[in-house]
Amino acid sequence: MPLAPYASDPTRTRGRRHPEPAAPTRDDYQRDRDRIVHSTAFRRLVYKTQVFLNHEGDLFRTRLTHSLEVAQLARSIARALRLNEDLTEAIALAHDLGHTPFGHAGQDALDACLRRADPASTGFEHNLQSLRVVDRLEERYAQFDGLNLSWETREGILKHCSRRNAEVIEAGEPGGVARRFLDGTQPGLEAQLCNLADEIAYNAHDIDDGVRSGLINIEQLRGVPLVARHLQEAARAYPRLAGRRLLFETLRRLLSAQVYDVIDASRARLGEAAPADAQAVRGTLPLVVFSAAMRVESTQLKRFLFAHLYRHPHVMASTARAQVVVSELFAAYRDSAAELPGAHHGLPRHRAVADYIAGMTDRFALREHRRITGRIAFDEIDSGGLEGL
């Protein structure tokens, strides 16, 4: 199926930071996807927390499996909307490359450490760190640092950015990937799509992981309208279904409903706006969207997960200990040059420390913390996980 006129066309890319000859068998977005899959940062995602720490169970999502689920959902929607699937997949696979160990707990701790170390610091943003990974921190090529991805992929990776950080990026790359945060314009449609696919994926799989962990249950979910409707539909279709099969059938229907909603609502928006090309979508309102009703229900689900899963006492206890690990690692590397391996590339010590810690997996961070402090951060739950509770 040919691309829509408003899709990103690889023959019209704004190019790479370092010019390279074209590949004989792949366009630029396909090449970006392949570089991401082969990167060290992508492999590390397999041992980085989504919600539950790595040692808490083998079947919980990690940042890697989350990224794969986002890519699958995003490609399915991109195909229906005739957007560029390869660019969509590249953005989806790379969007969490800059995440710290221990998920948002690690990110918050590292942000606080940077701000204490340097009051003038812009802190830590995992989306900005993902861009640093692909622009600078990967060391795979003789000619340049980073992966030298196309402009459109880099723009999609920078999903959120504070104005202060956007101004810093803009100073070094005028009119570049951070410009839209300063002038209030939209990213390309493939980037807009990945933002929604990310939300669809984590809402569904965090329900699955939450029930698997025993921290939330199906009865609680009956009070969440979006989930309750699909629970009822699954029960009517299969009256004898129970347990995990009932949950899986419910989540399958929930995912499908959200995907079809995005396709229908986005087609309507695109039909009204009628953008002539990929550039024309930037000056409009977002065009890849939920319907108004689905946006309300998705927000209700997120609030439920925040209150009952992300703020569950077990998760909060793990969060607190993870933040101690990150904070103590930061202090150790900051205070001892011998503890921080590798070249600093002319960076201030606190920034080099943040890059090093952000690149760690959960397992490596815990091993390093034990080596440096002599303590086991999660000793009371190391002998068993949550799965099966």
C-alpha positions in Angstrom: 0.0 0.0 0.0 1.5 3.4 -1.0 2.3 5.9 1.8 -0.2 8.7 2.4 1.0 12.1 1.2 1.4 13.3 4.8 3.6 10.3 5.8 7.3 10.7 6.3 9.1 9.9 3.0 12.6 8.5 3.4 13.6 10.1 0.1 12.8 13.5 1.6 14.5 13.1 5.0 16.3 16.0 6.5 19.3 13.8 6.7 21.9 12.8 9.3 24.2 14.9 11.4 27.1 13.3 9.7 26.6 12.7 5.9 26.8 9.1 4.8 26.4 7.4 1.4 23.0 5.7 0.9 22.8 2.0 1.7 22.2 -0.2 -1.4 19.3 -2.2 0.0 17.7 -0.1 2.7 16.2 3.4 3.0 17.3 5.7 5.8 14.5 4.7 8.2 15.1 1.0 7.8 18.8 1.7 8.4 17.9 3.6 11.6 15.8 0.7 12.9 18.7 -1.8 12.2 21.2 0.4 14.0 19.0 0.7 17.0 18.4 -3.1 17.2 22.2 -3.7 17.1 23.1 -1.1 19.7 24.4 -1.8 23.1 21.8 0.4 24.7 19.0 -1.6 23.2 20.3 -4.9 24.6 20.6 -3.4 28.0 16.9 -2.8 28.1 16.3 -6.5 28.8 17.5 -5.9 32.3 15.9 -2.5 33.0 12.8 -2.2 35.1 9.4 -1.3 33.7 7.4 -1.5 36.9 8.8 -4.6 38.7 12.5 -5.0 39.4 14.3 -7.7 37.4 14.7 -10.1 40.3 11.0 -10.0 41.2 10.0 -12.4 38.4 11.0 -13.7 35.0 7.7 -12.9 33.3 7.2 -9.2 34.2 7.8 -6.7 31.4 11.2 -5.1 31.1 12.0 -2.0 29.1 12.9 -4.2 26.2 9.7 -6.2 26.1 7.8 -2.9 26.6 9.6 -1.4 23.6 8.8 -4.4 21.4 5.1 -4.2 22.4 5.0 -0.5 21.6 6.6 -1.2 18.2 4.1 -3.9 17.3 1.1 -1.7 18.2 2.6 1.4 16.4 3.3 -0.6 13.3 -0.2 -1.9 13.1 -1.7 1.5 13.4 0.8 3.0 11.0 -0.1 0.5 8.4 -3.8 1.3 8.7 -3.1 5.1 8.4 -0.6 4.6 5.6 2.2 6.2 7.6 5.8 5.1 7.4 6.1 1.8 9.3 9.9 1.7 9.4 10.2 5.1 10.9 7.5 4.3 13.3 9.2 1.1 14.4 12.6 2.9 14.8 11.1 5.5 17.1 9.3 3.0 19.1 12.3 0.7 19.6 14.5 3.7 20.6 12.2 5.7 22.8 13.4 4.3 26.1 17.1 3.8 25.3 18.0 6.5 27.9 16.0 5.1 30.8 17.9 4.5 34.0 18.0 1.3 35.9 14.9 0.9 38.2 12.6 2.7 35.9 11.1 6.1 37.0 12.6 5.6 40.5 16.1 5.7 39.1 15.2 8.6 36.9 13.9 10.7 39.8 17.0 9.9 41.9 19.4 10.7 39.2 17.6 14.0 38.5 17.9 14.9 42.2 21.6 14.0 42.3 22.4 16.2 39.3 20.5 19.2 40.6 22.3 18.8 44.0 25.7 18.5 42.4 25.2 21.5 40.2 22.3 23.9 40.9 22.7 25.2 37.3 22.1 21.7 35.9 19.0 21.0 33.8 18.7 17.7 35.7 17.9 14.4 34.1 15.2 13.7 31.5 15.1 10.1 30.1 13.9 11.3 26.7 16.8 13.7 26.4 19.1 10.9 27.6 17.7 8.7 24.8 18.8 11.3 22.3 22.2 11.5 24.0 22.6 7.8 23.6 21.9 7.8 19.8 23.7 11.1 19.2 26.8 10.7 21.4 27.1 7.8 23.8 27.0 4.7 21.6 30.5 3.9 20.3 30.1 1.6 17.3 31.4 3.6 14.4 34.9 4.8 13.3 33.7 8.1 11.8 31.4 9.5 14.5 30.0 9.1 18.0 26.5 7.7 18.5 24.3 6.0 15.8 24.0 9.0 13.4 20.3 8.4 13.0 18.1 10.4 10.6 16.5 13.7 11.8 13.0 12.3 11.8 13.9 9.4 14.0 15.8 11.7 16.4 12.8 14.0 16.6 10.5 11.2 17.5 12.9 9.9 20.2 12.7 13.4 21.9 9.1 12.9 23.0 9.3 15.4 25.9 11.8 18.1 26.6 11.8 21.0 29.1 12.1 24.5 27.6 15.5 25.0 29.2 16.9 21.8 27.7 15.3 22.6 24.3 17.1 25.9 24.3 20.4 24.1 25.0 19.8 21.7 22.1 18.6 24.5 19.8 21.8 26.5 20.4 23.9 23.6 19.2 21.4 22.5 16.4 19.5 25.6 15.2 16.2 24.6 13.7 16.8 21.0 14.9 14.9 18.4 16.8 14.1 20.6 19.8 12.8 23.5 17.9 9.2 22.4 18.2 9.3 22.7 22.0 10.1 26.4 21.6 7.6 27.3 18.9 4.7 25.0 19.8 4.5 23.0 16.6 3.9 19.3 16.3 6.3 16.4 15.4 5.7 14.2 12.4 2.8 11.8 12.5 5.0 8.8 13.1 6.2 10.4 16.3 2.7 11.4 17.3 1.7 7.7 16.8 4.5 6.4 18.9 3.4 8.6 21.8 0.0 7.0 21.8 1.2 3.5 21.2 3.5 3.9 24.3 0.4 4.8 26.4 -1.7 1.9 25.0 1.1 -0.6 25.6 1.9 0.3 29.2 -1.8 0.7 30.3 -2.5 -2.9 29.1 0.7 -4.7 30.2 0.8 -3.0 33.6 -2.6 -4.4 34.3 -1.3 -7.9 33.3 1.9 -7.5 35.4 -0.1 -6.0 38.3 -2.5 -8.9 38.5 0.4 -11.4 38.0 2.1 -9.8 41.0 -1.0 -10.0 43.2 -0.9 -6.3 43.9 -4.1 -5.7 42.0 -6.9 -8.1 41.1 -9.7 -8.5 38.6 -12.4 -7.4 41.1 -10.7 -4.1 41.5 -10.5 -3.7 37.7 -14.3 -4.0 37.5 -14.4 -0.5 38.8 -12.4 0.9 35.9 -14.9 1.6 33.0 -12.6 0.8 30.1 -11.5 -2.6 31.6 -15.0 -3.4 33.0 -16.6 -3.2 29.6 -14.2 -5.7 28.1 -14.4 -7.9 31.1 -18.2 -8.1 30.6 -17.8 -8.7 26.9 -15.3 -11.5 27.5 -17.5 -13.1 30.2 -20.6 -13.0 27.9 -18.7 -14.6 25.0 -17.1 -17.3 27.2 -19.2 -17.8 30.3 -16.8 -20.5 31.8 -13.7 -18.4 31.3 -11.9 -17.5 34.5 -8.5 -16.5 36.0 -5.6 -15.6 33.7 -7.5 -16.7 30.5 -10.3 -14.2 31.3 -7.7 -11.5 32.0 -5.9 -12.2 28.7 -9.1 -12.2 26.7 -10.1 -8.9 28.3 -6.7 -7.3 27.6 -6.8 -8.5 24.0 -10.2 -6.8 23.5 -9.0 -3.7 25.4 -5.9 -3.4 23.1 -8.0 -3.9 20.0 -10.6 -1.3 21.1 -7.9 1.3 21.6 -6.1 0.5 18.4 -9.3 0.8 16.3 -10.3 4.0 18.2 -7.0 5.6 17.3 -7.3 4.6 13.7 -10.9 5.9 13.4 -10.3 9.1 15.3 -7.1 9.9 13.5 -8.6 9.2 10.1 -11.3 11.7 10.9 -8.8 14.3 12.1 -6.7 13.8 9.0 -9.7 14.1 6.8 -10.6 17.4 8.3 -7.1 18.9 8.3 -6.2 17.4 4.8 -2.5 18.0 5.2 -0.8 18.2 1.8 2.5 16.6 3.0 4.5 15.7 6.1 5.5 19.3 6.7 1.9 20.5 6.8 1.1 18.4 9.9 3.5 20.4 12.0 1.4 23.5 12.1 -1.9 21.9 13.2 -3.3 20.3 16.3 -2.2 16.7 17.0 -3.7 14.5 14.3 -3.0 11.0 15.6 -5.3 10.9 18.6 -7.8 9.0 20.7 -11.5 9.9 20.4 -12.7 12.2 23.2 -14.5 9.3 24.9 -11.4 7.0 24.8 -9.2 9.7 26.1 -11.4 10.0 29.1 -11.4 6.2 29.7 -7.7 5.9 29.2 -7.1 8.7 31.7 -9.3 6.9 34.2 -7.3 3.7 33.8 -4.0 5.6 34.2 -5.3 7.1 37.5 -6.3 3.7 38.7 -2.9 2.2 38.0 -1.2 5.2 39.6 -3.2 4.8 42.8 -3.3 1.1 43.1 -0.2 -0.2 41.4 2.5 2.4 41.0 1.8 3.7 44.6 1.3 0.3 46.1 3.3 -0.1 49.3 5.4 -2.9 47.8 6.3 -0.9 44.7 6.9 2.2 46.9 9.3 0.2 49.1 11.2 -1.0 46.1 11.3 2.5 44.7 12.8 3.9 47.9 15.5 1.3 48.0 16.3 1.8 44.3 16.6 5.5 44.8 19.1 4.9 47.6 21.1 2.6 45.3 21.3 5.3 42.6 22.1 8.1 45.0 24.9 6.2 46.7 26.4 5.1 43.4 26.3 8.7 42.2 28.1 9.9 45.3 30.7 7.2 45.1 31.6 7.8 41.4 31.5 11.6 41.9 33.9 11.5 44.9 36.4 9.0 43.5 37.9 9.3 40.1 39.1 5.7 40.3 35.6 4.4 40.6 34.4 5.9 37.3 35.7 3.9 34.3 36.4 5.2 30.8 37.0 8.6 29.4 34.8 11.5 30.4 34.9 13.1 27.0 35.5 16.5 28.5 32.3 16.4 30.4 31.9 17.7 34.0 32.3 14.8 36.5 28.6 14.9 37.6 27.4 14.7 33.9 29.8 11.8 33.2 28.6 10.0 36.3 25.0 10.5 35.3 25.7 9.0 31.8 27.4 6.0 33.3 24.6 5.3 35.8 21.8 5.8 33.3 23.4 3.2 31.1 23.4 0.5 33.8 21.0 -2.4 34.0 19.3 -3.1 37.3 21.6 -6.1 37.8 24.8 -4.3 37.2 23.7 -1.3 39.4 23.0 -3.7 42.3 26.3 -5.5 41.8 28.2 -2.2 41.8 26.3 -1.0 44.8 27.1 -4.1 46.7 30.8 -3.9 45.7 31.1 -0.3 46.8 29.0 -0.3 49.9 29.1 -4.0 51.0 25.3 -4.0 51.4 22.6 -6.0 49.6 19.9 -3.5 48.7 17.1 -6.0 48.2 18.2 -8.9 50.5 14.8 -9.7 51.9 13.2 -10.4 48.5 16.2 -11.7 46.6 15.3 -15.3 47.4 11.9 -15.2 45.7 9.8 -13.1 43.4 6.2 -11.9 43.3 5.0 -14.2 40.4 2.5 -16.7 41.5 1.3 -14.8 44.6 
